[in-house]
Amino acid sequence: MLNHSLKSFKFTIALGLIILVLSAIPGNRMPELSFKAGDKVEHFLAYFSLAFVVCIEFANSHHWLNRFGLWLIYVVLFCSAYGALLEVFQGLFFYQRTFDYADMLANTTGSVIGTLVYLPSSKAQNFWKRLM
């Protein structure tokens, strides 16, 4: 059962690990971006992608839940909590990395928007499935 669950979330796990590795890279090894809020854009895009992928894989593996929207809130909470945890780890354990509330806000915003973008795409996906 656990093995099936892990296979159902293989892209979520891979993306989560990529985000973890990127979060652990020492600050002096991170490339400098040409615009001031580049760091926040990176956080937003990472958690936007994570939430979108979690939505897709969760919906595909739990078909009976597709009727209820509550699971979407759990996706946002999961992704936001993961981002907050990594921010805490950056402040406590990762070399030359710091805790930043603005990064947490970018993570949460990305999670919310990624989940919201999933909604119309899931309806379009269901429409095409019914046609075929």
Secondary structure, 3 states (H helix, E strand, C coil): CHHHHHHHCHHHHHHHHHHHHHHHCCHHHCCCCCCCCHHHHHHHHHHHHHHHHHHHHHHHHCHHHHHCCHHHHHHHHHHHHHHHHHHHHHHHCCCCCCCCHHHHHHHHHHHHHHHHHHHHHHHHHHHHHHHC
